[in-house]
Amino acid sequence: MAGVEDDPNLKGLKRYFNSETNRGRANVSELLMAGGDSVDESQLKGLSKYFNSATNKGRANTAKATYAVFGAIILYFTLKPKKK
């Protein structure tokens, strides 16, 4: 079925992300290539070298920092002394 434009028998997400139709193959390749590492990392200076939205490494560091901040807030409110 290579080259088929759309298959009405495909249901749900399989209709948009599959290897049987042109649209499905295009959507899968867009999903896999979405954002990442197309920036010259030598141009990044300061904190943007570690925390940015242009590289996968920068996104991962941003997510880790976010989790760390939320964890610290939870620990603070869990361990702070209770008022009498």
PDB file of N, CA, C and O in Angstrom:
ATOM      1  N   MET A   1       0.810  -1.195   0.000  1.00  0.00           N
ATOM      2  CA  MET A   1       0.000   0.000   0.000  1.00  0.00           C
ATOM      3  C   MET A   1       0.850   1.255   0.000  1.00  0.00           C
ATOM      4  O   MET A   1       0.390   2.306   0.446  1.00  0.00           O
ATOM      5  N   ALA A   2       2.060   1.175  -0.481  1.00  0.00           N
ATOM      6  CA  ALA A   2       2.924   2.355  -0.509  1.00  0.00           C
ATOM      7  C   ALA A   2       2.329   3.412  -1.421  1.00  0.00           C
ATOM      8  O   ALA A   2       1.872   3.118  -2.525  1.00  0.00           O
ATOM      9  N   GLY A   3       2.342   4.651  -0.936  1.00  0.00           N
ATOM     10  CA  GLY A   3       1.850   5.749  -1.740  1.00  0.00           C
ATOM     11  C   GLY A   3       0.378   6.043  -1.566  1.00  0.00           C
ATOM     12  O   GLY A   3      -0.141   6.954  -2.210  1.00  0.00           O
ATOM     13  N   VAL A   4      -0.309   5.308  -0.722  1.00  0.00           N
ATOM     14  CA  VAL A   4      -1.728   5.553  -0.495  1.00  0.00           C
ATOM     15  C   VAL A   4      -1.886   6.864   0.257  1.00  0.00           C
ATOM     16  O   VAL A   4      -1.200   7.101   1.251  1.00  0.00           O
ATOM     17  N   GLU A   5      -2.793   7.721  -0.218  1.00  0.00           N
ATOM     18  CA  GLU A   5      -2.982   9.033   0.410  1.00  0.00           C
ATOM     19  C   GLU A   5      -3.668   8.914   1.755  1.00  0.00           C
ATOM     20  O   GLU A   5      -3.184   9.479   2.735  1.00  0.00           O
ATOM     21  N   ASP A   6      -4.781   8.199   1.836  1.00  0.00           N
ATOM     22  CA  ASP A   6      -5.497   8.082   3.098  1.00  0.00           C
ATOM     23  C   ASP A   6      -6.276   6.784   3.076  1.00  0.00           C
ATOM     24  O   ASP A   6      -6.879   6.437   2.061  1.00  0.00           O
ATOM     25  N   ASP A   7      -6.269   6.076   4.170  1.00  0.00           N
ATOM     26  CA  ASP A   7      -6.983   4.821   4.273  1.00  0.00           C
ATOM     27  C   ASP A   7      -8.106   4.995   5.281  1.00  0.00           C
ATOM     28  O   ASP A   7      -7.835   5.143   6.473  1.00  0.00           O
ATOM     29  N   PRO A   8      -9.365   4.981   4.839  1.00  0.00           N
ATOM     30  CA  PRO A   8     -10.481   5.193   5.763  1.00  0.00           C
ATOM     31  C   PRO A   8     -10.634   4.061   6.781  1.00  0.00           C
ATOM     32  O   PRO A   8     -11.350   4.215   7.771  1.00  0.00           O
ATOM     33  N   ASN A   9      -9.971   2.931   6.549  1.00  0.00           N
ATOM     34  CA  ASN A   9     -10.067   1.825   7.503  1.00  0.00           C
ATOM     35  C   ASN A   9      -9.226   2.053   8.746  1.00  0.00           C
ATOM     36  O   ASN A   9      -9.457   1.398   9.763  1.00  0.00           O
ATOM     37  N   LEU A  10      -8.262   2.957   8.698  1.00  0.00           N
ATOM     38  CA  LEU A  10      -7.423   3.248   9.859  1.00  0.00           C
ATOM     39  C   LEU A  10      -8.188   4.135  10.828  1.00  0.00           C
ATOM     40  O   LEU A  10      -8.799   5.124  10.422  1.00  0.00           O
ATOM     41  N   LYS A  11      -8.155   3.787  12.096  1.00  0.00           N
ATOM     42  CA  LYS A  11      -8.911   4.521  13.106  1.00  0.00           C
ATOM     43  C   LYS A  11      -7.975   5.089  14.156  1.00  0.00           C
ATOM     44  O   LYS A  11      -6.870   4.581  14.349  1.00  0.00           O
ATOM     45  N   GLY A  12      -8.409   6.136  14.834  1.00  0.00           N
ATOM     46  CA  GLY A  12      -7.672   6.711  15.951  1.00  0.00           C
ATOM     47  C   GLY A  12      -6.340   7.304  15.513  1.00  0.00           C
ATOM     48  O   GLY A  12      -6.209   7.822  14.404  1.00  0.00           O
ATOM     49  N   LEU A  13      -5.345   7.219  16.411  1.00  0.00           N
ATOM     50  CA  LEU A  13      -4.020   7.769  16.121  1.00  0.00           C
ATOM     51  C   LEU A  13      -3.320   7.035  14.994  1.00  0.00           C
ATOM     52  O   LEU A  13      -2.447   7.593  14.330  1.00  0.00           O
ATOM     53  N   LYS A  14      -3.700   5.787  14.778  1.00  0.00           N
ATOM     54  CA  LYS A  14      -3.110   5.007  13.688  1.00  0.00           C
ATOM     55  C   LYS A  14      -3.361   5.697  12.345  1.00  0.00           C
ATOM     56  O   LYS A  14      -2.582   5.525  11.407  1.00  0.00           O
ATOM     57  N   ARG A  15      -4.431   6.469  12.246  1.00  0.00           N
ATOM     58  CA  ARG A  15      -4.744   7.171  11.006  1.00  0.00           C
ATOM     59  C   ARG A  15      -3.724   8.273  10.719  1.00  0.00           C
ATOM     60  O   ARG A  15      -3.450   8.580   9.559  1.00  0.00           O
ATOM     61  N   TYR A  16      -3.164   8.866  11.771  1.00  0.00           N
ATOM     62  CA  TYR A  16      -2.230   9.979  11.605  1.00  0.00           C
ATOM     63  C   TYR A  16      -0.768   9.565  11.718  1.00  0.00           C
ATOM     64  O   TYR A  16       0.100  10.219  11.139  1.00  0.00           O
ATOM     65  N   PHE A  17      -0.478   8.493  12.452  1.00  0.00           N
ATOM     66  CA  PHE A  17       0.902   8.038  12.666  1.00  0.00           C
ATOM     67  C   PHE A  17       0.999   6.571  12.273  1.00  0.00           C
ATOM     68  O   PHE A  17       0.720   5.689  13.085  1.00  0.00           O
ATOM     69  N   ASN A  18       1.396   6.306  11.022  1.00  0.00           N
ATOM     70  CA  ASN A  18       1.528   4.934  10.553  1.00  0.00           C
ATOM     71  C   ASN A  18       2.578   4.879   9.453  1.00  0.00           C
ATOM     72  O   ASN A  18       3.085   5.907   9.005  1.00  0.00           O
ATOM     73  N   SER A  19       2.888   3.686   9.037  1.00  0.00           N
ATOM     74  CA  SER A  19       3.886   3.538   7.976  1.00  0.00           C
ATOM     75  C   SER A  19       3.229   3.106   6.665  1.00  0.00           C
ATOM     76  O   SER A  19       3.921   2.748   5.712  1.00  0.00           O
ATOM     77  N   GLU A  20       1.909   3.139   6.617  1.00  0.00           N
ATOM     78  CA  GLU A  20       1.206   2.668   5.429  1.00  0.00           C
ATOM     79  C   GLU A  20       0.811   3.792   4.472  1.00  0.00           C
ATOM     80  O   GLU A  20       0.705   3.557   3.268  1.00  0.00           O
ATOM     81  N   THR A  21       0.595   4.991   4.971  1.00  0.00           N
ATOM     82  CA  THR A  21       0.151   6.093   4.114  1.00  0.00           C
ATOM     83  C   THR A  21       1.202   7.188   4.074  1.00  0.00           C
ATOM     84  O   THR A  21       2.041   7.287   4.969  1.00  0.00           O
ATOM     85  N   ASN A  22       1.153   8.011   3.032  1.00  0.00           N
ATOM     86  CA  ASN A  22       2.101   9.128   2.919  1.00  0.00           C
ATOM     87  C   ASN A  22       1.954  10.080   4.097  1.00  0.00           C
ATOM     88  O   ASN A  22       2.949  10.516   4.676  1.00  0.00           O
ATOM     89  N   ARG A  23       0.712  10.404   4.453  1.00  0.00           N
ATOM     90  CA  ARG A  23       0.484  11.326   5.563  1.00  0.00           C
ATOM     91  C   ARG A  23       0.999  10.725   6.872  1.00  0.00           C
ATOM     92  O   ARG A  23       1.590  11.435   7.685  1.00  0.00           O
ATOM     93  N   GLY A  24       0.786   9.450   7.080  1.00  0.00           N
ATOM     94  CA  GLY A  24       1.259   8.799   8.301  1.00  0.00           C
ATOM     95  C   GLY A  24       2.774   8.799   8.401  1.00  0.00           C
ATOM     96  O   GLY A  24       3.330   9.067   9.467  1.00  0.00           O
ATOM     97  N   ARG A  25       3.451   8.496   7.280  1.00  0.00           N
ATOM     98  CA  ARG A  25       4.915   8.511   7.284  1.00  0.00           C
ATOM     99  C   ARG A  25       5.440   9.918   7.524  1.00  0.00           C
ATOM    100  O   ARG A  25       6.415  10.095   8.254  1.00  0.00           O
ATOM    101  N   ALA A  26       4.809  10.926   6.919  1.00  0.00           N
ATOM    102  CA  ALA A  26       5.247  12.316   7.101  1.00  0.00           C
ATOM    103  C   ALA A  26       5.063  12.740   8.553  1.00  0.00           C
ATOM    104  O   ALA A  26       5.943  13.394   9.113  1.00  0.00           O
ATOM    105  N   ASN A  27       3.950  12.386   9.169  1.00  0.00           N
ATOM    106  CA  ASN A  27       3.709  12.765  10.565  1.00  0.00           C
ATOM    107  C   ASN A  27       4.694  12.089  11.507  1.00  0.00           C
ATOM    108  O   ASN A  27       5.150  12.703  12.472  1.00  0.00           O
ATOM    109  N   VAL A  28       5.024  10.844  11.239  1.00  0.00           N
ATOM    110  CA  VAL A  28       5.991  10.143  12.086  1.00  0.00           C
ATOM    111  C   VAL A  28       7.362  10.791  11.966  1.00  0.00           C
ATOM    112  O   VAL A  28       8.044  10.981  12.973  1.00  0.00           O
ATOM    113  N   SER A  29       7.778  11.136  10.745  1.00  0.00           N
ATOM    114  CA  SER A  29       9.103  11.735  10.576  1.00  0.00           C
ATOM    115  C   SER A  29       9.152  13.123  11.209  1.00  0.00           C
ATOM    116  O   SER A  29      10.181  13.498  11.771  1.00  0.00           O
ATOM    117  N   GLU A  30       8.063  13.899  11.135  1.00  0.00           N
ATOM    118  CA  GLU A  30       8.026  15.199  11.796  1.00  0.00           C
ATOM    119  C   GLU A  30       8.129  15.044  13.308  1.00  0.00           C
ATOM    120  O   GLU A  30       8.811  15.821  13.976  1.00  0.00           O
ATOM    121  N   LEU A  31       7.454  14.042  13.837  1.00  0.00           N
ATOM    122  CA  LEU A  31       7.469  13.805  15.278  1.00  0.00           C
ATOM    123  C   LEU A  31       8.871  13.417  15.746  1.00  0.00           C
ATOM    124  O   LEU A  31       9.319  13.871  16.799  1.00  0.00           O
ATOM    125  N   LEU A  32       9.558  12.590  14.978  1.00  0.00           N
ATOM    126  CA  LEU A  32      10.889  12.139  15.366  1.00  0.00           C
ATOM    127  C   LEU A  32      11.926  13.238  15.224  1.00  0.00           C
ATOM    128  O   LEU A  32      12.897  13.264  15.980  1.00  0.00           O
ATOM    129  N   MET A  33      11.742  14.153  14.267  1.00  0.00           N
ATOM    130  CA  MET A  33      12.732  15.190  14.022  1.00  0.00           C
ATOM    131  C   MET A  33      12.407  16.487  14.754  1.00  0.00           C
ATOM    132  O   MET A  33      13.143  17.465  14.627  1.00  0.00           O
ATOM    133  N   ALA A  34      11.320  16.509  15.517  1.00  0.00           N
ATOM    134  CA  ALA A  34      10.873  17.751  16.146  1.00  0.00           C
ATOM    135  C   ALA A  34      11.934  18.307  17.072  1.00  0.00           C
ATOM    136  O   ALA A  34      12.351  17.650  18.027  1.00  0.00           O
ATOM    137  N   GLY A  35      12.355  19.492  16.789  1.00  0.00           N
ATOM    138  CA  GLY A  35      13.253  20.283  17.603  1.00  0.00           C
ATOM    139  C   GLY A  35      14.481  19.582  18.134  1.00  0.00           C
ATOM    140  O   GLY A  35      14.374  18.611  18.883  1.00  0.00           O
ATOM    141  N   GLY A  36      15.607  20.050  17.765  1.00  0.00           N
ATOM    142  CA  GLY A  36      16.767  19.502  18.406  1.00  0.00           C
ATOM    143  C   GLY A  36      18.053  19.628  17.633  1.00  0.00           C
ATOM    144  O   GLY A  36      18.137  19.260  16.461  1.00  0.00           O
ATOM    145  N   ASP A  37      19.036  20.147  18.296  1.00  0.00           N
ATOM    146  CA  ASP A  37      20.416  20.134  17.858  1.00  0.00           C
ATOM    147  C   ASP A  37      20.670  20.713  16.467  1.00  0.00           C
ATOM    148  O   ASP A  37      21.607  20.287  15.792  1.00  0.00           O
ATOM    149  N   SER A  38      19.866  21.666  16.027  1.00  0.00           N
ATOM    150  CA  SER A  38      20.140  22.315  14.761  1.00  0.00           C
ATOM    151  C   SER A  38      20.854  23.652  14.980  1.00  0.00           C
ATOM    152  O   SER A  38      21.043  24.417  14.034  1.00  0.00           O
ATOM    153  N   VAL A  39      21.245  23.931  16.210  1.00  0.00           N
ATOM    154  CA  VAL A  39      21.894  25.188  16.571  1.00  0.00           C
ATOM    155  C   VAL A  39      23.375  24.930  16.807  1.00  0.00           C
ATOM    156  O   VAL A  39      23.757  23.896  17.355  1.00  0.00           O
ATOM    157  N   ASP A  40      24.202  25.877  16.389  1.00  0.00           N
ATOM    158  CA  ASP A  40      25.633  25.785  16.647  1.00  0.00           C
ATOM    159  C   ASP A  40      25.873  26.078  18.132  1.00  0.00           C
ATOM    160  O   ASP A  40      25.750  27.221  18.573  1.00  0.00           O
ATOM    161  N   GLU A  41      26.212  25.047  18.891  1.00  0.00           N
ATOM    162  CA  GLU A  41      26.339  25.190  20.341  1.00  0.00           C
ATOM    163  C   GLU A  41      27.483  26.115  20.748  1.00  0.00           C
ATOM    164  O   GLU A  41      27.502  26.600  21.879  1.00  0.00           O
ATOM    165  N   SER A  42      28.428  26.368  19.857  1.00  0.00           N
ATOM    166  CA  SER A  42      29.522  27.271  20.203  1.00  0.00           C
ATOM    167  C   SER A  42      29.048  28.722  20.289  1.00  0.00           C
ATOM    168  O   SER A  42      29.737  29.564  20.865  1.00  0.00           O
ATOM    169  N   GLN A  43      27.879  29.018  19.722  1.00  0.00           N
ATOM    170  CA  GLN A  43      27.323  30.364  19.780  1.00  0.00           C
ATOM    171  C   GLN A  43      26.619  30.648  21.104  1.00  0.00           C
ATOM    172  O   GLN A  43      26.375  31.808  21.439  1.00  0.00           O
ATOM    173  N   LEU A  44      26.291  29.603  21.855  1.00  0.00           N
ATOM    174  CA  LEU A  44      25.575  29.779  23.120  1.00  0.00           C
ATOM    175  C   LEU A  44      26.555  30.166  24.216  1.00  0.00           C
ATOM    176  O   LEU A  44      27.600  29.534  24.373  1.00  0.00           O
ATOM    177  N   LYS A  45      26.218  31.207  24.978  1.00  0.00           N
ATOM    178  CA  LYS A  45      27.085  31.717  26.045  1.00  0.00           C
ATOM    179  C   LYS A  45      26.327  31.726  27.362  1.00  0.00           C
ATOM    180  O   LYS A  45      25.096  31.747  27.368  1.00  0.00           O
ATOM    181  N   GLY A  46      27.037  31.711  28.458  1.00  0.00           N
ATOM    182  CA  GLY A  46      26.433  31.842  29.784  1.00  0.00           C
ATOM    183  C   GLY A  46      25.488  30.690  30.111  1.00  0.00           C
ATOM    184  O   GLY A  46      25.741  29.541  29.749  1.00  0.00           O
ATOM    185  N   LEU A  47      24.394  31.016  30.803  1.00  0.00           N
ATOM    186  CA  LEU A  47      23.431  29.994  31.199  1.00  0.00           C
ATOM    187  C   LEU A  47      22.707  29.389  30.005  1.00  0.00           C
ATOM    188  O   LEU A  47      22.240  28.252  30.081  1.00  0.00           O
ATOM    189  N   SER A  48      22.606  30.129  28.902  1.00  0.00           N
ATOM    190  CA  SER A  48      21.918  29.589  27.737  1.00  0.00           C
ATOM    191  C   SER A  48      22.666  28.392  27.148  1.00  0.00           C
ATOM    192  O   SER A  48      22.104  27.625  26.366  1.00  0.00           O
ATOM    193  N   LYS A  49      23.927  28.238  27.525  1.00  0.00           N
ATOM    194  CA  LYS A  49      24.692  27.076  27.087  1.00  0.00           C
ATOM    195  C   LYS A  49      24.131  25.795  27.717  1.00  0.00           C
ATOM    196  O   LYS A  49      24.197  24.724  27.114  1.00  0.00           O
ATOM    197  N   TYR A  50      23.583  25.910  28.923  1.00  0.00           N
ATOM    198  CA  TYR A  50      23.074  24.751  29.654  1.00  0.00           C
ATOM    199  C   TYR A  50      21.552  24.675  29.666  1.00  0.00           C
ATOM    200  O   TYR A  50      20.989  23.581  29.715  1.00  0.00           O
ATOM    201  N   PHE A  51      20.879  25.824  29.623  1.00  0.00           N
ATOM    202  CA  PHE A  51      19.423  25.872  29.686  1.00  0.00           C
ATOM    203  C   PHE A  51      18.908  26.631  28.464  1.00  0.00           C
ATOM    204  O   PHE A  51      18.928  27.861  28.437  1.00  0.00           O
ATOM    205  N   ASN A  52      18.444  25.890  27.452  1.00  0.00           N
ATOM    206  CA  ASN A  52      17.908  26.521  26.249  1.00  0.00           C
ATOM    207  C   ASN A  52      16.832  25.636  25.650  1.00  0.00           C
ATOM    208  O   ASN A  52      16.672  24.482  26.048  1.00  0.00           O
ATOM    209  N   SER A  53      16.104  26.175  24.702  1.00  0.00           N
ATOM    210  CA  SER A  53      15.061  25.397  24.041  1.00  0.00           C
ATOM    211  C   SER A  53      15.477  24.971  22.639  1.00  0.00           C
ATOM    212  O   SER A  53      14.667  24.418  21.896  1.00  0.00           O
ATOM    213  N   ALA A  54      16.715  25.219  22.275  1.00  0.00           N
ATOM    214  CA  ALA A  54      17.180  24.900  20.931  1.00  0.00           C
ATOM    215  C   ALA A  54      17.808  23.516  20.833  1.00  0.00           C
ATOM    216  O   ALA A  54      17.836  22.937  19.748  1.00  0.00           O
ATOM    217  N   THR A  55      18.310  22.975  21.930  1.00  0.00           N
ATOM    218  CA  THR A  55      18.953  21.661  21.891  1.00  0.00           C
ATOM    219  C   THR A  55      18.254  20.707  22.842  1.00  0.00           C
ATOM    220  O   THR A  55      17.641  21.127  23.824  1.00  0.00           O
ATOM    221  N   ASN A  56      18.352  19.431  22.544  1.00  0.00           N
ATOM    222  CA  ASN A  56      17.748  18.422  23.421  1.00  0.00           C
ATOM    223  C   ASN A  56      18.412  18.440  24.792  1.00  0.00           C
ATOM    224  O   ASN A  56      17.741  18.274  25.811  1.00  0.00           O
ATOM    225  N   LYS A  57      19.712  18.640  24.821  1.00  0.00           N
ATOM    226  CA  LYS A  57      20.440  18.703  26.093  1.00  0.00           C
ATOM    227  C   LYS A  57      19.954  19.885  26.937  1.00  0.00           C
ATOM    228  O   LYS A  57      19.776  19.752  28.148  1.00  0.00           O
ATOM    229  N   GLY A  58      19.740  21.035  26.303  1.00  0.00           N
ATOM    230  CA  GLY A  58      19.246  22.214  27.004  1.00  0.00           C
ATOM    231  C   GLY A  58      17.848  22.013  27.554  1.00  0.00           C
ATOM    232  O   GLY A  58      17.545  22.442  28.667  1.00  0.00           O
ATOM    233  N   ARG A  59      16.989  21.355  26.770  1.00  0.00           N
ATOM    234  CA  ARG A  59      15.633  21.061  27.238  1.00  0.00           C
ATOM    235  C   ARG A  59      15.649  20.102  28.409  1.00  0.00           C
ATOM    236  O   ARG A  59      14.891  20.267  29.365  1.00  0.00           O
ATOM    237  N   ALA A  60      16.510  19.100  28.340  1.00  0.00           N
ATOM    238  CA  ALA A  60      16.605  18.126  29.432  1.00  0.00           C
ATOM    239  C   ALA A  60      17.083  18.801  30.706  1.00  0.00           C
ATOM    240  O   ALA A  60      16.557  18.529  31.785  1.00  0.00           O
ATOM    241  N   ASN A  61      18.074  19.679  30.595  1.00  0.00           N
ATOM    242  CA  ASN A  61      18.566  20.395  31.770  1.00  0.00           C
ATOM    243  C   ASN A  61      17.490  21.299  32.360  1.00  0.00           C
ATOM    244  O   ASN A  61      17.390  21.422  33.581  1.00  0.00           O
ATOM    245  N   THR A  62      16.692  21.926  31.518  1.00  0.00           N
ATOM    246  CA  THR A  62      15.597  22.776  31.996  1.00  0.00           C
ATOM    247  C   THR A  62      14.571  21.939  32.749  1.00  0.00           C
ATOM    248  O   THR A  62      14.094  22.345  33.808  1.00  0.00           O
ATOM    249  N   ALA A  63      14.233  20.788  32.213  1.00  0.00           N
ATOM    250  CA  ALA A  63      13.269  19.910  32.886  1.00  0.00           C
ATOM    251  C   ALA A  63      13.815  19.419  34.225  1.00  0.00           C
ATOM    252  O   ALA A  63      13.087  19.383  35.217  1.00  0.00           O
ATOM    253  N   LYS A  64      15.083  19.045  34.258  1.00  0.00           N
ATOM    254  CA  LYS A  64      15.693  18.586  35.512  1.00  0.00           C
ATOM    255  C   LYS A  64      15.703  19.690  36.559  1.00  0.00           C
ATOM    256  O   LYS A  64      15.437  19.435  37.733  1.00  0.00           O
ATOM    257  N   ALA A  65      16.007  20.912  36.144  1.00  0.00           N
ATOM    258  CA  ALA A  65      16.021  22.039  37.075  1.00  0.00           C
ATOM    259  C   ALA A  65      14.613  22.308  37.611  1.00  0.00           C
ATOM    260  O   ALA A  65      14.444  22.623  38.788  1.00  0.00           O
ATOM    261  N   THR A  66      13.620  22.184  36.757  1.00  0.00           N
ATOM    262  CA  THR A  66      12.237  22.377  37.190  1.00  0.00           C
ATOM    263  C   THR A  66      11.849  21.338  38.228  1.00  0.00           C
ATOM    264  O   THR A  66      11.263  21.678  39.256  1.00  0.00           O
ATOM    265  N   TYR A  67      12.167  20.076  37.973  1.00  0.00           N
ATOM    266  CA  TYR A  67      11.875  19.015  38.947  1.00  0.00           C
ATOM    267  C   TYR A  67      12.609  19.271  40.267  1.00  0.00           C
ATOM    268  O   TYR A  67      12.047  19.055  41.340  1.00  0.00           O
ATOM    269  N   ALA A  68      13.845  19.723  40.191  1.00  0.00           N
ATOM    270  CA  ALA A  68      14.626  19.988  41.405  1.00  0.00           C
ATOM    271  C   ALA A  68      13.996  21.107  42.228  1.00  0.00           C
ATOM    272  O   ALA A  68      13.946  21.017  43.454  1.00  0.00           O
ATOM    273  N   VAL A  69      13.515  22.158  41.570  1.00  0.00           N
ATOM    274  CA  VAL A  69      12.880  23.273  42.290  1.00  0.00           C
ATOM    275  C   VAL A  69      11.596  22.797  42.961  1.00  0.00           C
ATOM    276  O   VAL A  69      11.364  23.102  44.131  1.00  0.00           O
ATOM    277  N   PHE A  70      10.768  22.065  42.247  1.00  0.00           N
ATOM    278  CA  PHE A  70       9.532  21.567  42.857  1.00  0.00           C
ATOM    279  C   PHE A  70       9.834  20.603  44.005  1.00  0.00           C
ATOM    280  O   PHE A  70       9.139  20.618  45.020  1.00  0.00           O
ATOM    281  N   GLY A  71      10.858  19.771  43.856  1.00  0.00           N
ATOM    282  CA  GLY A  71      11.254  18.868  44.939  1.00  0.00           C
ATOM    283  C   GLY A  71      11.722  19.637  46.158  1.00  0.00           C
ATOM    284  O   GLY A  71      11.393  19.267  47.286  1.00  0.00           O
ATOM    285  N   ALA A  72      12.489  20.705  45.952  1.00  0.00           N
ATOM    286  CA  ALA A  72      12.963  21.521  47.068  1.00  0.00           C
ATOM    287  C   ALA A  72      11.805  22.208  47.788  1.00  0.00           C
ATOM    288  O   ALA A  72      11.802  22.304  49.015  1.00  0.00           O
ATOM    289  N   ILE A  73      10.827  22.683  47.029  1.00  0.00           N
ATOM    290  CA  ILE A  73       9.656  23.316  47.644  1.00  0.00           C
ATOM    291  C   ILE A  73       8.872  22.308  48.469  1.00  0.00           C
ATOM    292  O   ILE A  73       8.448  22.613  49.583  1.00  0.00           O
ATOM    293  N   ILE A  74       8.679  21.123  47.937  1.00  0.00           N
ATOM    294  CA  ILE A  74       7.961  20.076  48.675  1.00  0.00           C
ATOM    295  C   ILE A  74       8.719  19.700  49.939  1.00  0.00           C
ATOM    296  O   ILE A  74       8.115  19.563  51.002  1.00  0.00           O
ATOM    297  N   LEU A  75      10.038  19.530  49.838  1.00  0.00           N
ATOM    298  CA  LEU A  75      10.840  19.212  51.023  1.00  0.00           C
ATOM    299  C   LEU A  75      10.761  20.316  52.071  1.00  0.00           C
ATOM    300  O   LEU A  75      10.661  20.032  53.264  1.00  0.00           O
ATOM    301  N   TYR A  76      10.805  21.559  51.638  1.00  0.00           N
ATOM    302  CA  TYR A  76      10.739  22.683  52.566  1.00  0.00           C
ATOM    303  C   TYR A  76       9.439  22.645  53.363  1.00  0.00           C
ATOM    304  O   TYR A  76       9.458  22.742  54.590  1.00  0.00           O
ATOM    305  N   PHE A  77       8.320  22.506  52.674  1.00  0.00           N
ATOM    306  CA  PHE A  77       7.038  22.514  53.368  1.00  0.00           C
ATOM    307  C   PHE A  77       6.813  21.233  54.159  1.00  0.00           C
ATOM    308  O   PHE A  77       6.062  21.246  55.134  1.00  0.00           O
ATOM    309  N   THR A  78       7.426  20.155  53.778  1.00  0.00           N
ATOM    310  CA  THR A  78       7.290  18.905  54.532  1.00  0.00           C
ATOM    311  C   THR A  78       8.122  18.935  55.807  1.00  0.00           C
ATOM    312  O   THR A  78       7.667  18.455  56.845  1.00  0.00           O
ATOM    313  N   LEU A  79       9.321  19.483  55.753  1.00  0.00           N
ATOM    314  CA  LEU A  79      10.246  19.421  56.884  1.00  0.00           C
ATOM    315  C   LEU A  79      10.244  20.657  57.782  1.00  0.00           C
ATOM    316  O   LEU A  79      10.860  20.627  58.847  1.00  0.00           O
ATOM    317  N   LYS A  80       9.583  21.726  57.399  1.00  0.00           N
ATOM    318  CA  LYS A  80       9.617  22.924  58.237  1.00  0.00           C
ATOM    319  C   LYS A  80       8.849  22.658  59.535  1.00  0.00           C
ATOM    320  O   LYS A  80       7.853  21.934  59.537  1.00  0.00           O
ATOM    321  N   PRO A  81       9.318  23.246  60.629  1.00  0.00           N
ATOM    322  CA  PRO A  81       8.675  23.020  61.926  1.00  0.00           C
ATOM    323  C   PRO A  81       7.234  23.543  61.948  1.00  0.00           C
ATOM    324  O   PRO A  81       6.907  24.560  61.335  1.00  0.00           O
ATOM    325  N   LYS A  82       6.400  22.821  62.666  1.00  0.00           N
ATOM    326  CA  LYS A  82       5.006  23.214  62.788  1.00  0.00           C
ATOM    327  C   LYS A  82       4.875  24.319  63.828  1.00  0.00           C
ATOM    328  O   LYS A  82       5.594  24.322  64.827  1.00  0.00           O
ATOM    329  N   LYS A  83       3.954  25.261  63.596  1.00  0.00           N
ATOM    330  CA  LYS A  83       3.706  26.326  64.559  1.00  0.00           C
ATOM    331  C   LYS A  83       2.921  25.756  65.737  1.00  0.00           C
ATOM    332  O   LYS A  83       2.083  24.871  65.566  1.00  0.00           O
ATOM    333  N   LYS A  84       3.201  26.271  66.935  1.00  0.00           N
ATOM    334  CA  LYS A  84       2.469  25.814  68.125  1.00  0.00           C
ATOM    335  C   LYS A  84       1.362  26.734  68.505  1.00  0.00           C
ATOM    336  O   LYS A  84       0.659  26.481  69.484  1.00  0.00           O
TER     337      LYS A  84
END
